[in-house]
């Protein structure tokens, strides 16, 4: 068997993992974010000033935010259920140290500090959880697209063949969800009057880089005879095309239907698509082609997975638009965000209930078809991830109150409530925009498309130069760390020089 066919077989016919394992895996990123923030606050407590060294900031961010994810999806995957407990215990230890050594006179009871914290106002112009969500999905995707070609990456994490829930299956849907959170329809102020189809025209001018990258990937893969899993999207289709067409279709729908009711459009899309799958021969066509023997003759047959799964991804996108609009409602207080977390938790519980019903009585999760169960699963886990990130931000805001002058990049700033502060209340640090503060999350966020493109190019280069399937563990970890560090370093340097890869 040729090297190409070996690699294709290596990522084919897989069945995924459990929903619980994926949930546990998603908790790692918020815990890493929390530990990094607590370490920065502890540094400020000891030295009286925030960490200012760019080199140390990059190393800290990479070692705490990225490296644990690399280990958890390779050599530590067998003990994945213990890793969050260990990191959480580490965070608890750091917080205990910060609380016991804080310099605050007079000493205030913990209960009183919590009461004062609930009354604090947060910077209403910035929701760090949205930024971190999009960056971490990008980082996790970049890790997985290369790691999946190494034997140390568990096969249960890779994309499933037909039915099942793999981490990479979730990553595809989460990428679409993250794009919708900051789409023009969400960011556009409700009081601003715009022509009805203005966002559609804007999207036409903004998606051409995705289409260009889609054709670039298609030509490069075919020209070098690179290995590919045909049942993912088809012979000619790829994820860049999916992103472009979903964004265009969503803008068209949002110009016709009220964006405040986009969740209704999402539900109708997902349910109607599932009804068509169940009541017609469409499902058999997607799985086996028009002749029932997996034919790839003709454009529709060749790319049936990529073309028909657009309906499911469009439903996920529309649901995310509703979430984005809801998150951007003015909640300038800690108490307001705590209530929002409670409502999100209730929504997640309802979605998981629907997911159970859908899997039992309708159809199991299928990323290949992007069916109803897949849409519910992606939205439920994305909301769970967002909840974890918001809770992490609130925990860091609380800790910052204990250490005057501490700074955590990509975390909420807080302001004093309008009433007069009592003597025993923690003193609030005035809101200050951190601007060019050197932070890996900010650096990747500034050039997310370039980061994703660079990861794809480097993945191809590594696969061409290295026999990944027969790599030893130490060599695999070294390659993956070098690969991710190079990608992060490029983004970090571009952020330092204020270079933004966007010319459209």
BATOR-905212 format. One record per residue (C-alpha): z, y, x; residue in three letters. Coordinates in Angstrom, 2 decimals, always signed. Layout:
N
R;Z;Y;X;Ala
...
This chain:
504
R;+0.00;+0.00;+0.00;Unk
R;-0.95;+3.45;+1.36;Unk
R;+1.68;+6.12;+2.11;Unk
R;+0.50;+8.11;-0.91;Unk
R;+0.89;+5.17;-3.29;Unk
R;+4.27;+4.30;-1.79;Unk
R;+5.57;+7.81;-2.52;Unk
R;+4.11;+7.78;-6.01;Unk
R;+5.79;+4.44;-6.76;Unk
R;+9.03;+5.81;-5.31;Unk
R;+9.25;+8.50;-8.02;Unk
R;+7.81;+6.47;-10.93;Unk
R;+9.23;+4.24;-13.68;Unk
R;+12.73;+5.78;-13.62;Unk
R;+15.23;+5.93;-16.50;Unk
R;+17.64;+8.76;-15.61;Unk
R;+21.43;+8.94;-15.77;Unk
R;+24.17;+9.66;-18.32;Unk
R;+24.80;+12.99;-20.04;Unk
R;+28.34;+12.96;-18.62;Unk
R;+27.16;+12.71;-15.02;Unk
R;+24.76;+15.61;-15.51;Unk
R;+27.55;+17.70;-17.05;Unk
R;+29.83;+16.91;-14.11;Unk
R;+27.05;+17.84;-11.70;Unk
R;+26.48;+21.18;-13.41;Unk
R;+30.16;+22.08;-12.99;Unk
R;+29.77;+22.05;-9.20;Unk
R;+27.83;+25.32;-8.98;Unk
R;+30.42;+27.44;-10.88;Unk
R;+33.22;+25.86;-8.83;Unk
R;+31.36;+26.68;-5.59;Unk
R;+30.89;+30.23;-6.85;Unk
R;+34.60;+30.47;-7.65;Unk
R;+35.67;+29.15;-4.24;Unk
R;+33.37;+31.60;-2.46;Unk
R;+34.76;+34.52;-4.49;Unk
R;+38.37;+33.49;-3.83;Unk
R;+37.67;+33.17;-0.10;Unk
R;+36.24;+36.72;-0.04;Unk
R;+39.28;+38.06;-1.90;Unk
R;+41.63;+36.22;+0.47;Unk
R;+39.77;+37.74;+3.42;Unk
R;+40.24;+41.22;+1.94;Unk
R;+43.94;+40.51;+1.36;Unk
R;+44.46;+39.54;+5.00;Unk
R;+42.29;+42.15;+6.71;Unk
R;+42.51;+45.01;+4.21;Unk
R;+38.74;+45.33;+3.81;Unk
R;+35.84;+43.31;+2.37;Unk
R;+33.74;+41.06;+4.60;Unk
R;+31.00;+43.28;+6.02;Unk
R;+29.24;+41.10;+8.62;Unk
R;+25.77;+40.10;+7.40;Unk
R;+25.70;+36.99;+9.57;Unk
R;+29.06;+35.74;+8.35;Unk
R;+28.14;+36.58;+4.75;Unk
R;+24.98;+34.47;+4.98;Unk
R;+26.78;+31.56;+6.64;Unk
R;+29.62;+31.67;+4.10;Unk
R;+27.22;+31.83;+1.15;Unk
R;+25.09;+28.98;+2.47;Unk
R;+28.01;+26.72;+3.42;Unk
R;+29.90;+27.29;+0.15;Unk
R;+27.14;+27.87;-2.42;Unk
R;+24.32;+25.60;-1.21;Unk
R;+25.57;+22.94;+1.18;Unk
R;+27.97;+21.23;-1.30;Unk
R;+25.08;+20.78;-3.72;Unk
R;+23.01;+19.11;-1.00;Unk
R;+25.79;+16.66;-0.23;Unk
R;+26.57;+15.98;-3.90;Unk
R;+23.01;+14.88;-4.68;Unk
R;+22.69;+12.68;-1.59;Unk
R;+25.53;+10.99;+0.33;Unk
R;+28.30;+12.02;-2.10;Unk
R;+26.47;+11.12;-5.30;Unk
R;+28.46;+7.89;-5.59;Unk
R;+31.70;+9.89;-5.90;Unk
R;+30.26;+12.76;-7.93;Unk
R;+33.09;+12.55;-10.49;Unk
R;+35.71;+13.33;-7.81;Unk
R;+33.96;+16.29;-6.17;Unk
R;+34.71;+18.86;-8.94;Unk
R;+38.38;+17.81;-8.87;Unk
R;+38.55;+18.36;-5.11;Unk
R;+36.85;+21.76;-5.26;Unk
R;+39.02;+22.81;-8.22;Unk
R;+42.16;+21.84;-6.27;Unk
R;+40.87;+23.85;-3.29;Unk
R;+40.34;+26.88;-5.56;Unk
R;+43.82;+26.47;-7.07;Unk
R;+45.31;+26.45;-3.58;Unk
R;+43.52;+29.64;-2.57;Unk
R;+44.51;+31.40;-5.80;Unk
R;+48.12;+30.37;-5.31;Unk
R;+48.04;+31.82;-1.81;Unk
R;+46.49;+35.09;-3.05;Unk
R;+49.01;+35.40;-5.89;Unk
R;+52.03;+34.75;-3.66;Unk
R;+50.89;+37.17;-0.94;Unk
R;+49.55;+40.00;-3.10;Unk
R;+50.76;+43.47;-2.24;Unk
R;+51.81;+44.96;-5.54;Unk
R;+54.86;+47.10;-6.13;Unk
R;+56.85;+46.63;-8.22;Unk
R;+56.35;+42.91;-8.81;Unk
R;+55.03;+42.19;-12.30;Unk
R;+55.54;+38.99;-14.28;Unk
R;+52.47;+36.74;-14.55;Unk
R;+52.53;+36.98;-18.35;Unk
R;+52.38;+40.76;-18.17;Unk
R;+49.48;+40.62;-15.70;Unk
R;+47.55;+38.42;-18.13;Unk
R;+48.21;+40.87;-20.99;Unk
R;+47.02;+43.78;-18.86;Unk
R;+43.97;+41.78;-17.78;Unk
R;+42.93;+41.18;-21.39;Unk
R;+42.89;+44.95;-21.98;Unk
R;+40.68;+45.71;-18.99;Unk
R;+37.13;+46.96;-19.53;Unk
R;+34.18;+45.44;-17.68;Unk
R;+31.01;+47.06;-16.48;Unk
R;+28.79;+46.77;-19.59;Unk
R;+25.48;+47.28;-17.73;Unk
R;+25.49;+44.00;-15.82;Unk
R;+26.13;+40.37;-16.82;Unk
R;+26.44;+38.42;-13.55;Unk
R;+26.33;+35.02;-15.29;Unk
R;+22.67;+35.54;-16.22;Unk
R;+21.69;+36.36;-12.63;Unk
R;+23.68;+33.47;-11.17;Unk
R;+22.31;+31.06;-13.80;Unk
R;+18.70;+31.85;-12.89;Unk
R;+19.36;+31.77;-9.13;Unk
R;+21.24;+28.48;-9.22;Unk
R;+18.60;+26.76;-11.35;Unk
R;+16.07;+27.90;-8.75;Unk
R;+18.25;+26.61;-5.90;Unk
R;+18.91;+23.26;-7.58;Unk
R;+15.19;+22.86;-8.31;Unk
R;+14.30;+23.67;-4.71;Unk
R;+16.78;+21.09;-3.41;Unk
R;+15.58;+18.39;-5.79;Unk
R;+11.82;+18.72;-5.27;Unk
R;+12.22;+17.75;-1.61;Unk
R;+15.33;+15.56;-1.79;Unk
R;+13.70;+13.29;-4.40;Unk
R;+11.30;+12.04;-1.72;Unk
R;+14.19;+10.73;+0.41;Unk
R;+16.00;+7.43;-0.30;Unk
R;+19.40;+9.16;-0.17;Unk
R;+18.57;+11.00;-3.42;Unk
R;+19.64;+8.67;-6.27;Unk
R;+16.71;+7.45;-8.34;Unk
R;+18.73;+8.11;-11.50;Unk
R;+18.59;+11.86;-10.76;Unk
R;+14.78;+11.99;-10.59;Unk
R;+12.41;+12.65;-13.49;Unk
R;+12.27;+9.84;-16.00;Unk
R;+9.06;+8.04;-16.86;Unk
R;+9.20;+8.24;-20.66;Unk
R;+12.73;+8.35;-22.07;Unk
R;+16.02;+9.28;-20.41;Unk
R;+17.96;+12.15;-18.91;Unk
R;+17.55;+12.86;-15.22;Unk
R;+18.82;+15.95;-13.43;Unk
R;+15.24;+16.94;-12.61;Unk
R;+14.29;+16.55;-16.28;Unk
R;+16.98;+19.10;-17.12;Unk
R;+15.85;+21.39;-14.30;Unk
R;+12.39;+21.83;-15.80;Unk
R;+13.75;+22.88;-19.18;Unk
R;+16.46;+25.05;-17.63;Unk
R;+13.81;+26.88;-15.60;Unk
R;+12.03;+27.81;-18.85;Unk
R;+15.37;+28.77;-20.45;Unk
R;+16.26;+31.02;-17.50;Unk
R;+12.91;+32.81;-17.62;Unk
R;+13.40;+33.68;-21.29;Unk
R;+16.88;+35.17;-20.69;Unk
R;+15.31;+38.17;-18.95;Unk
R;+11.94;+38.38;-20.70;Unk
R;+10.70;+41.87;-21.80;Unk
R;+11.64;+41.21;-25.43;Unk
R;+15.26;+40.63;-24.40;Unk
R;+15.53;+43.51;-21.91;Unk
R;+13.81;+45.98;-24.23;Unk
R;+16.31;+48.23;-26.00;Unk
R;+16.38;+47.75;-29.77;Unk
R;+16.14;+51.48;-30.43;Unk
R;+12.98;+51.89;-28.34;Unk
R;+9.88;+51.88;-30.53;Unk
R;+7.02;+49.92;-28.98;Unk
R;+3.54;+49.08;-30.27;Unk
R;+3.60;+45.68;-31.95;Unk
R;+1.60;+43.79;-29.33;Unk
R;+2.63;+45.83;-26.26;Unk
R;+4.70;+42.97;-24.80;Unk
R;+1.79;+40.55;-25.23;Unk
R;-0.45;+42.86;-23.21;Unk
R;+2.29;+43.23;-20.60;Unk
R;+2.68;+39.46;-20.33;Unk
R;-1.08;+39.02;-19.84;Unk
R;-0.85;+41.27;-16.81;Unk
R;+2.32;+39.61;-15.48;Unk
R;+1.47;+35.89;-15.78;Unk
R;-1.68;+35.96;-13.68;Unk
R;+0.31;+35.18;-10.49;Unk
R;+1.57;+31.99;-12.18;Unk
R;-1.96;+31.01;-13.17;Unk
R;-3.16;+31.82;-9.66;Unk
R;-0.36;+29.68;-8.17;Unk
R;-1.18;+26.90;-10.61;Unk
R;-4.79;+26.78;-9.42;Unk
R;-3.60;+27.10;-5.82;Unk
R;-1.32;+24.10;-6.21;Unk
R;-4.06;+22.11;-7.98;Unk
R;-6.62;+22.75;-5.24;Unk
R;-4.20;+22.09;-2.38;Unk
R;-2.87;+18.85;-3.88;Unk
R;-6.36;+17.49;-4.53;Unk
R;-7.82;+18.63;-1.21;Unk
R;-5.16;+16.92;+0.97;Unk
R;-4.78;+13.91;-1.34;Unk
R;-1.08;+14.69;-1.79;Unk
R;+1.03;+12.23;-3.81;Unk
R;+1.70;+13.23;-7.43;Unk
R;+3.26;+11.68;-10.51;Unk
R;+0.44;+11.89;-13.07;Unk
R;+2.62;+11.25;-16.13;Unk
R;+4.66;+14.42;-15.42;Unk
R;+2.01;+16.90;-16.57;Unk
R;-1.33;+15.14;-16.17;Unk
R;-4.15;+15.14;-13.65;Unk
R;-4.85;+18.88;-13.42;Unk
R;-1.88;+20.51;-15.13;Unk
R;+1.31;+21.62;-13.34;Unk
R;+4.51;+23.54;-14.02;Unk
R;+3.03;+26.93;-13.06;Unk
R;+0.52;+26.61;-15.92;Unk
R;+3.32;+25.59;-18.29;Unk
R;+5.38;+28.68;-17.42;Unk
R;+2.39;+30.99;-17.86;Unk
R;+1.22;+29.63;-21.21;Unk
R;+4.73;+29.41;-22.66;Unk
R;+5.40;+33.06;-21.79;Unk
R;+2.13;+34.16;-23.38;Unk
R;+2.64;+32.10;-26.53;Unk
R;+6.24;+33.31;-26.87;Unk
R;+5.21;+36.97;-26.58;Unk
R;+2.61;+36.41;-29.29;Unk
R;+5.18;+34.79;-31.59;Unk
R;+7.75;+37.53;-30.91;Unk
R;+5.19;+40.19;-31.80;Unk
R;+4.78;+38.55;-35.22;Unk
R;+8.33;+37.35;-36.01;Unk
R;+11.54;+39.42;-35.59;Unk
R;+13.03;+38.70;-32.20;Unk
R;+16.55;+38.71;-33.67;Unk
R;+15.58;+35.56;-35.58;Unk
R;+13.84;+33.78;-32.73;Unk
R;+16.25;+30.84;-33.11;Unk
R;+14.67;+30.13;-36.51;Unk
R;+11.25;+29.98;-34.86;Unk
R;+12.67;+27.67;-32.18;Unk
R;+14.17;+25.27;-34.72;Unk
R;+10.99;+25.17;-36.78;Unk
R;+8.83;+24.56;-33.72;Unk
R;+10.98;+21.71;-32.42;Unk
R;+11.41;+20.03;-35.83;Unk
R;+7.75;+20.33;-36.86;Unk
R;+6.58;+19.03;-33.49;Unk
R;+8.93;+16.05;-33.82;Unk
R;+7.68;+15.37;-37.36;Unk
R;+4.10;+15.31;-36.09;Unk
R;+5.13;+12.94;-33.28;Unk
R;+6.77;+10.57;-35.75;Unk
R;+4.25;+10.69;-38.59;Unk
R;+0.96;+10.68;-36.70;Unk
R;-0.55;+8.90;-33.71;Unk
R;+0.25;+11.86;-31.42;Unk
R;+3.13;+10.06;-29.70;Unk
R;+0.96;+7.06;-28.85;Unk
R;-1.76;+9.40;-27.62;Unk
R;+0.68;+11.15;-25.23;Unk
R;+2.09;+7.88;-23.91;Unk
R;-1.05;+5.74;-23.78;Unk
R;-4.11;+7.96;-24.17;Unk
R;-6.82;+7.88;-26.81;Unk
R;-7.83;+4.28;-26.04;Unk
R;-4.26;+2.94;-25.84;Unk
R;-4.73;+1.94;-22.19;Unk
R;-3.69;+5.15;-20.44;Unk
R;-7.18;+6.58;-20.11;Unk
R;-7.58;+9.86;-18.23;Unk
R;-11.19;+10.48;-19.25;Unk
R;-11.75;+13.99;-20.60;Unk
R;-9.61;+17.12;-20.12;Unk
R;-7.25;+16.46;-23.05;Unk
R;-6.66;+12.84;-22.05;Unk
R;-6.21;+13.80;-18.41;Unk
R;-3.60;+16.48;-19.14;Unk
R;-2.09;+15.37;-22.44;Unk
R;+1.55;+15.51;-21.24;Unk
R;+1.28;+19.04;-19.92;Unk
R;-0.68;+20.41;-22.87;Unk
R;+1.29;+18.87;-25.73;Unk
R;+4.75;+19.35;-24.20;Unk
R;+4.09;+23.11;-24.42;Unk
R;+5.40;+23.00;-28.02;Unk
R;+8.79;+21.73;-26.87;Unk
R;+9.06;+24.17;-23.97;Unk
R;+8.07;+27.01;-26.30;Unk
R;+10.95;+26.03;-28.63;Unk
R;+13.36;+26.12;-25.67;Unk
R;+12.00;+29.54;-24.64;Unk
R;+12.46;+30.98;-28.14;Unk
R;+16.02;+29.63;-28.35;Unk
R;+16.79;+31.26;-24.99;Unk
R;+15.47;+34.60;-26.23;Unk
R;+18.08;+34.47;-28.99;Unk
R;+20.79;+33.64;-26.44;Unk
R;+19.68;+36.49;-24.18;Unk
R;+19.77;+39.01;-27.03;Unk
R;+23.23;+37.81;-28.03;Unk
R;+24.59;+38.00;-24.47;Unk
R;+23.33;+41.56;-24.03;Unk
R;+25.33;+42.82;-26.99;Unk
R;+27.86;+45.37;-25.77;Unk
R;+31.01;+43.45;-24.82;Unk
R;+32.76;+45.73;-22.39;Unk
R;+36.21;+44.12;-22.54;Unk
R;+37.69;+40.93;-21.17;Unk
R;+38.93;+40.04;-24.64;Unk
R;+35.40;+40.46;-26.04;Unk
R;+33.96;+38.05;-23.49;Unk
R;+36.76;+35.56;-24.05;Unk
R;+35.85;+35.53;-27.74;Unk
R;+32.18;+35.14;-26.81;Unk
R;+33.06;+32.08;-24.70;Unk
R;+34.87;+30.58;-27.68;Unk
R;+31.83;+31.08;-29.92;Unk
R;+29.53;+29.59;-27.26;Unk
R;+31.80;+26.56;-26.98;Unk
R;+31.61;+26.02;-30.72;Unk
R;+27.80;+26.29;-30.56;Unk
R;+27.67;+23.74;-27.74;Unk
R;+29.81;+21.28;-29.68;Unk
R;+27.49;+21.58;-32.70;Unk
R;+24.43;+21.10;-30.49;Unk
R;+25.87;+17.96;-28.88;Unk
R;+26.61;+16.61;-32.35;Unk
R;+22.97;+17.25;-33.34;Unk
R;+21.86;+15.66;-30.07;Unk
R;+23.77;+12.48;-30.86;Unk
R;+22.27;+12.33;-34.35;Unk
R;+18.78;+13.03;-33.01;Unk
R;+18.99;+10.35;-30.32;Unk
R;+20.33;+7.73;-32.71;Unk
R;+18.22;+8.41;-35.80;Unk
R;+15.11;+10.20;-34.50;Unk
R;+14.20;+9.50;-30.88;Unk
R;+15.85;+9.48;-27.42;Unk
R;+15.39;+12.38;-25.02;Unk
R;+11.90;+12.52;-23.52;Unk
R;+10.95;+15.19;-21.02;Unk
R;+7.41;+13.77;-20.95;Unk
R;+6.89;+14.74;-24.61;Unk
R;+9.48;+17.57;-24.72;Unk
R;+10.62;+16.19;-28.07;Unk
R;+13.37;+17.43;-30.39;Unk
R;+16.15;+15.58;-28.55;Unk
R;+14.98;+17.02;-25.24;Unk
R;+15.02;+20.59;-26.62;Unk
R;+18.53;+20.20;-28.03;Unk
R;+19.77;+18.61;-24.80;Unk
R;+18.38;+21.37;-22.57;Unk
R;+19.72;+24.21;-24.72;Unk
R;+23.16;+22.55;-25.03;Unk
R;+23.50;+22.01;-21.27;Unk
R;+22.17;+25.47;-20.45;Unk
R;+24.79;+27.03;-22.72;Unk
R;+27.46;+24.83;-21.11;Unk
R;+26.35;+26.05;-17.68;Unk
R;+26.46;+29.68;-18.87;Unk
R;+29.96;+29.20;-20.27;Unk
R;+31.17;+27.86;-16.92;Unk
R;+29.65;+30.84;-15.11;Unk
R;+31.19;+33.39;-17.49;Unk
R;+34.62;+31.75;-17.15;Unk
R;+34.18;+31.80;-13.36;Unk
R;+33.39;+35.53;-13.46;Unk
R;+36.44;+36.23;-15.61;Unk
R;+38.64;+34.25;-13.20;Unk
R;+37.31;+36.28;-10.27;Unk
R;+37.85;+39.56;-12.12;Unk
R;+41.47;+38.52;-12.77;Unk
R;+41.97;+37.68;-9.08;Unk
R;+40.38;+40.97;-7.97;Unk
R;+42.99;+42.80;-10.02;Unk
R;+45.66;+41.27;-7.79;Unk
R;+44.07;+42.53;-4.56;Unk
R;+43.19;+46.20;-4.54;Unk
R;+39.85;+47.02;-2.93;Unk
R;+38.55;+43.43;-2.92;Unk
R;+34.87;+42.90;-3.53;Unk
R;+32.91;+39.86;-4.71;Unk
R;+29.10;+40.26;-4.84;Unk
R;+27.40;+39.28;-8.10;Unk
R;+30.67;+39.49;-10.01;Unk
R;+31.79;+41.90;-12.74;Unk
R;+33.13;+45.29;-11.80;Unk
R;+35.96;+46.56;-13.96;Unk
R;+37.03;+49.95;-15.21;Unk
R;+40.30;+51.28;-16.55;Unk
R;+40.76;+51.31;-20.36;Unk
R;+40.49;+54.81;-21.85;Unk
R;+44.21;+55.03;-22.62;Unk
R;+46.75;+56.13;-20.00;Unk
R;+47.73;+53.37;-17.61;Unk
R;+51.35;+52.34;-17.49;Unk
R;+53.11;+52.18;-14.15;Unk
R;+53.42;+48.41;-14.12;Unk
R;+49.73;+47.76;-14.88;Unk
R;+47.40;+46.72;-12.07;Unk
R;+45.37;+49.56;-10.69;Unk
R;+41.69;+49.24;-11.45;Unk
R;+39.05;+49.80;-8.84;Unk
R;+36.39;+52.27;-10.02;Unk
R;+33.03;+50.77;-10.84;Unk
R;+30.69;+51.00;-7.89;Unk
R;+27.24;+49.53;-7.70;Unk
R;+27.07;+47.26;-4.70;Unk
R;+23.39;+47.98;-4.23;Unk
R;+22.26;+46.50;-0.94;Unk
R;+25.41;+44.46;-0.40;Unk
R;+24.29;+41.41;+1.53;Unk
R;+24.62;+38.48;-0.82;Unk
R;+22.53;+35.32;-0.93;Unk
R;+22.50;+35.31;-4.74;Unk
R;+21.18;+38.89;-4.84;Unk
R;+18.63;+38.07;-2.14;Unk
R;+17.18;+35.10;-4.02;Unk
R;+17.32;+36.95;-7.33;Unk
R;+15.23;+39.75;-5.87;Unk
R;+12.34;+37.40;-5.03;Unk
R;+12.77;+34.35;-7.27;Unk
R;+9.07;+33.56;-7.63;Unk
R;+8.57;+33.76;-3.86;Unk
R;+11.62;+31.53;-3.28;Unk
R;+10.21;+28.90;-5.65;Unk
R;+6.75;+29.16;-4.06;Unk
R;+8.18;+28.92;-0.53;Unk
R;+10.19;+25.84;-1.54;Unk
R;+7.03;+24.18;-2.88;Unk
R;+5.06;+24.96;+0.29;Unk
R;+7.85;+23.75;+2.57;Unk
R;+8.24;+20.58;+0.48;Unk
R;+4.55;+19.82;+0.97;Unk
R;+4.78;+20.52;+4.71;Unk
R;+7.80;+18.24;+5.17;Unk
R;+6.14;+15.41;+3.23;Unk
R;+2.97;+15.68;+5.30;Unk
R;+4.83;+15.70;+8.64;Unk
R;+7.62;+13.20;+7.92;Unk
R;+7.85;+9.68;+6.52;Unk
R;+10.53;+10.62;+4.01;Unk
R;+10.85;+7.21;+2.35;Unk
R;+12.16;+5.51;+5.52;Unk
R;+14.35;+8.36;+6.78;Unk
R;+17.91;+7.68;+7.92;Unk
R;+20.86;+9.46;+6.30;Unk
R;+21.74;+11.80;+9.20;Unk
R;+18.10;+12.80;+9.64;Unk
R;+17.70;+13.40;+5.88;Unk
R;+20.74;+15.68;+5.71;Unk
R;+19.54;+17.60;+8.74;Unk
R;+16.05;+18.12;+7.29;Unk
R;+17.36;+19.17;+3.86;Unk
R;+19.81;+21.67;+5.37;Unk
R;+17.17;+23.14;+7.66;Unk
R;+14.72;+23.37;+4.77;Unk
R;+17.17;+25.16;+2.45;Unk
R;+18.55;+27.38;+5.22;Unk
R;+15.03;+28.50;+6.16;Unk
R;+14.21;+29.35;+2.53;Unk
R;+17.49;+31.24;+2.13;Unk
R;+17.10;+33.05;+5.45;Unk
R;+13.65;+34.35;+4.50;Unk
R;+15.05;+35.70;+1.21;Unk
R;+18.05;+37.19;+3.05;Unk
R;+15.87;+39.03;+5.57;Unk
R;+13.59;+40.35;+2.83;Unk
R;+16.65;+41.57;+0.90;Unk
R;+17.99;+43.31;+4.02;Unk
R;+14.65;+45.08;+4.48;Unk
R;+14.41;+45.82;+0.74;Unk
R;+11.13;+43.93;+0.38;Unk
R;+10.24;+42.78;-3.14;Unk
R;+7.36;+40.34;-3.60;Unk
R;+5.96;+41.84;-6.77;Unk
R;+2.72;+43.79;-6.84;Unk
R;+1.51;+43.10;-10.38;Unk
